[in-house]
Amino acid sequence: MTTVVIPFGGIEGKSRLHASRRVRRALSLAMLGDVLAASLAVGAARVVTSDEDGAVLAAEAGGTVLEDPGGGQGAAVAAALAGLDPGAILVVNSDLPCLVPDDLRALLAATPAGGMALVEALDGTTNALSISAPDVFAPLYGHGSADRFRAHARELGLESLSVAIPNLADDVDTVDDLERLHLRLGPRSQTCLATMSRAEIA
């Protein structure tokens, strides 16, 4: 079975999204809900978070919730991978509200046997990873992380592949990003954005 790991930093992890904590929370949870729905359609989802609302949402959706140990995204993902057996493992960021199940299936299908596939954002960060075993992962997130993940795979003697999947490449950092993507957003994100007044999100 495919396992999808989703690190969710909550509103503190999306400080650029909006000045209002209430708006950030609503939009962050909506995006997480869309990512979870796509993930659960292809396998088991493990959400690692210290955000109470995110944990409740994940549990109610049918995901497994793990406590974020602190230390950033890499440490969170490592904690969620601990104890998993080798097999099809995806690591997917929670700010990809355009994601649909076929995007995850395409990433899995593109993954070299025993190797690594990744989808990078326009800024060179890493939005999604596909790995064959937990010990293939290393906490390399941040600016330029896609290059570091590819270098890490080479050091392990593994083949790596960068995959162009628009819905996985298009992450959301700001409300402008959401509005630019609005026709492709998942239902929760679409609804959340639509129910907010222009004054709220300005």
Secondary structure, 3 states (H helix, E strand, C coil): CEEEEEEECHHHHHCCCCCCHHHHHHHHHHHHHHHHHHHHCCEEEEEEECCHHHHHHHHHHCCEEEECCCCCHHHHHHHHHCCCCCCCEEEECCCCCCCCHHHHHHHHHHCCCCCEEEEECCCCCEEEEEECCHHHCCCCCCCCHHHHHHHHHHHCCCCEEECCCHHHHCCCCCHHHHHHCHHHCCHHHHHHHHHCCHHHHC
